[in-house]
């Protein structure tokens, strides 16, 4: 085969990905009016640093202060909770669920709300081995880092939905998250049968 044909064949997958709108993880097509953004994150930390990095990768200029012509992306809540899922016969916890809750809202450069307050709730489960406490701490840090990365992607995907389909379609797309298999629900209450006295 000649070299031109080989180069063309090698280039086809790249062209196919570009044609379908594929973007590398961490970048997104932002809505109009969000080229300059003032970012406010309650609690700061890794979530704020990684979200700022993802916005920069999406060609957004981050501003230190809000003002005219500057969009606002606010994250008033972002927190982790840990719940015990199973306990062994020795009354030791053997399985945990780590949950990450994020709330965000966005306004464009004209002050118009383009993403009303939306919640993102993510969860990972892991097993706890009392004989490996060092490994468990490392595992917890990896899970939290993964949840932060996934939450940032969810924020970017929702903003990208606004860019592609407008505020109305993006608002309709936001709905309740499906219950996770480990979600505990209140058991049905037992009502004893009526006795005929």
C-alpha positions as CSV (number, residue, x, y, z in Angstrom):
1,X,0.0,0.0,0.0
2,X,1.2,3.5,-0.6
3,X,1.9,5.8,2.3
4,X,-0.8,8.3,1.5
5,X,-3.5,5.6,1.9
6,X,-2.0,4.4,5.2
7,X,-2.0,8.0,6.5
8,X,-5.6,8.5,5.4
9,X,-6.7,5.3,7.1
10,X,-4.9,6.3,10.3
11,X,-6.5,9.7,10.2
12,X,-10.1,8.4,9.8
13,X,-10.8,7.6,13.5
14,X,-9.6,11.1,14.5
15,X,-11.9,12.7,11.9
16,X,-14.8,10.5,13.1
17,X,-14.3,11.6,16.7
18,X,-14.1,15.2,15.7
19,X,-17.2,15.0,13.6
20,X,-19.3,13.5,16.4
21,X,-18.4,16.3,18.8
22,X,-16.0,14.4,21.0
23,X,-14.0,16.5,23.4
24,X,-11.2,15.5,25.7
25,X,-12.2,15.1,29.3
26,X,-12.1,18.4,31.1
27,X,-13.1,20.7,28.2
28,X,-16.5,21.7,27.1
29,X,-18.2,24.1,24.7
30,X,-19.5,26.8,27.0
31,X,-22.7,28.8,26.5
32,X,-22.6,32.3,24.9
33,X,-21.8,34.9,27.5
34,X,-19.5,32.6,29.5
35,X,-16.2,33.5,27.9
36,X,-15.3,35.5,31.1
37,X,-16.4,33.9,34.4
38,X,-16.2,34.8,38.0
39,X,-16.1,31.5,39.9
40,X,-17.3,31.3,43.5
41,X,-17.0,27.9,45.3
42,X,-18.1,27.5,48.9
43,X,-15.5,25.5,50.8
44,X,-12.8,25.9,48.0
45,X,-10.3,23.0,48.1
46,X,-9.7,20.5,45.4
47,X,-13.1,21.0,43.8
48,X,-12.4,24.7,43.2
49,X,-8.9,24.1,41.9
50,X,-10.0,21.3,39.5
51,X,-13.1,23.2,38.3
52,X,-11.0,26.3,37.6
53,X,-8.6,24.2,35.6
54,X,-11.4,22.6,33.6
55,X,-12.9,26.0,32.8
56,X,-9.5,27.3,31.6
57,X,-9.2,24.1,29.4
58,X,-12.6,25.1,28.0
59,X,-11.2,28.5,26.9
60,X,-12.8,30.5,29.7
61,X,-11.0,33.5,31.2
62,X,-11.4,33.4,35.0
63,X,-11.9,36.8,36.6
64,X,-11.1,37.7,40.2
65,X,-14.2,39.8,40.6
66,X,-17.7,39.8,39.2
67,X,-19.0,42.8,37.3
68,X,-20.6,44.0,34.0
69,X,-19.8,41.6,31.1
70,X,-18.7,38.8,33.4
71,X,-20.6,35.6,33.9
72,X,-21.1,34.1,37.3
73,X,-20.6,30.4,38.2
74,X,-21.5,29.8,41.8
75,X,-21.1,26.6,43.8
76,X,-22.6,27.4,47.2
77,X,-22.4,23.8,48.4
78,X,-20.0,20.9,47.9
79,X,-19.6,18.3,50.6
80,X,-18.7,14.7,51.3
81,X,-20.6,12.4,53.6
82,X,-19.7,8.9,54.6
83,X,-22.3,6.3,55.6
84,X,-21.8,2.8,57.0
85,X,-23.5,0.2,54.8
86,X,-22.6,-3.2,56.4
87,X,-21.4,-4.3,59.8
88,X,-19.8,-7.8,60.5
89,X,-20.5,-10.1,63.4
90,X,-17.8,-8.4,65.5
91,X,-19.7,-5.1,65.2
92,X,-17.0,-3.7,62.8
93,X,-18.0,-1.7,59.8
94,X,-17.0,-3.6,56.6
95,X,-18.5,-1.4,53.8
96,X,-19.0,2.3,53.4
97,X,-20.7,4.6,50.9
98,X,-19.0,7.9,50.1
99,X,-21.4,10.6,48.8
100,X,-20.5,13.9,47.2
101,X,-23.2,16.6,46.9
102,X,-22.7,19.7,44.7
103,X,-25.1,22.6,44.0
104,X,-24.3,25.1,41.3
105,X,-26.0,27.9,39.4
106,X,-24.8,30.0,36.4
107,X,-25.6,33.4,35.0
108,X,-24.4,34.8,31.7
109,X,-22.5,38.1,31.2
110,X,-25.8,40.0,31.1
111,X,-26.9,38.6,34.5
112,X,-29.5,36.2,32.9
113,X,-29.8,32.9,34.7
114,X,-28.8,30.2,32.2
115,X,-28.5,27.3,34.7
116,X,-30.8,27.6,37.7
117,X,-29.8,26.0,41.0
118,X,-29.0,22.3,40.2
119,X,-27.8,19.5,42.5
120,X,-25.4,16.8,41.5
121,X,-25.3,13.8,43.9
122,X,-22.7,11.1,43.3
123,X,-21.8,8.0,45.3
124,X,-19.1,5.3,45.5
125,X,-19.0,2.3,47.8
126,X,-16.0,0.6,49.2
127,X,-15.0,-2.2,51.5
128,X,-13.2,-1.5,54.8
129,X,-10.5,-3.9,56.0
130,X,-9.6,-3.2,59.7
131,X,-6.2,-4.8,59.1
132,X,-5.3,-2.3,56.4
133,X,-6.0,1.2,57.8
134,X,-3.3,2.9,55.7
135,X,-4.7,1.4,52.5
136,X,-8.2,2.4,53.5
137,X,-7.2,6.1,53.9
138,X,-5.5,6.0,50.5
139,X,-8.6,4.4,49.0
140,X,-10.8,7.1,50.5
141,X,-8.7,9.8,49.0
142,X,-8.8,8.2,45.6
143,X,-12.6,7.8,45.8
144,X,-13.0,11.4,46.8
145,X,-10.8,12.6,44.0
146,X,-12.8,10.5,41.5
147,X,-16.1,11.9,42.8
148,X,-14.7,15.4,42.4
149,X,-13.6,14.7,38.8
150,X,-17.0,13.2,38.0
151,X,-18.9,16.1,39.6
152,X,-16.9,18.7,37.5
153,X,-17.7,16.7,34.4
154,X,-21.4,16.8,35.3
155,X,-21.2,20.6,35.7
156,X,-19.5,21.0,32.4
157,X,-21.9,18.7,30.6
158,X,-24.9,20.6,31.9
159,X,-23.3,23.9,30.8
160,X,-22.5,22.4,27.5
161,X,-26.2,21.3,27.2
162,X,-27.2,25.0,27.7
163,X,-24.8,25.9,24.9
164,X,-26.1,23.3,22.5
165,X,-29.8,23.3,23.3
166,X,-30.6,26.4,25.2
167,X,-31.7,27.0,28.8
168,X,-35.2,25.5,28.4
169,X,-33.9,22.1,27.1
170,X,-31.2,22.0,29.7
171,X,-33.6,22.7,32.5
172,X,-35.9,19.9,31.3
173,X,-32.9,17.5,31.2
174,X,-32.3,18.1,34.9
175,X,-34.4,15.7,37.0
176,X,-34.2,13.4,39.9
177,X,-31.2,11.1,39.9
178,X,-32.1,7.4,39.9
179,X,-31.9,5.7,43.3
180,X,-28.6,3.9,43.8
181,X,-28.8,0.2,44.7
182,X,-27.5,1.0,48.2
183,X,-30.0,3.8,48.9
184,X,-31.9,2.9,52.0
185,X,-35.6,3.5,52.0
186,X,-38.1,3.4,54.8
187,X,-39.6,-0.1,55.1
188,X,-43.3,-0.4,54.8
189,X,-45.1,-0.2,58.1
190,X,-46.8,-3.2,59.5
191,X,-50.5,-2.8,60.4
192,X,-51.9,-5.7,62.4
193,X,-55.2,-7.1,61.0
194,X,-58.3,-5.9,62.7
195,X,-59.6,-8.4,65.2
196,X,-63.3,-8.9,65.6
197,X,-64.2,-8.7,69.3
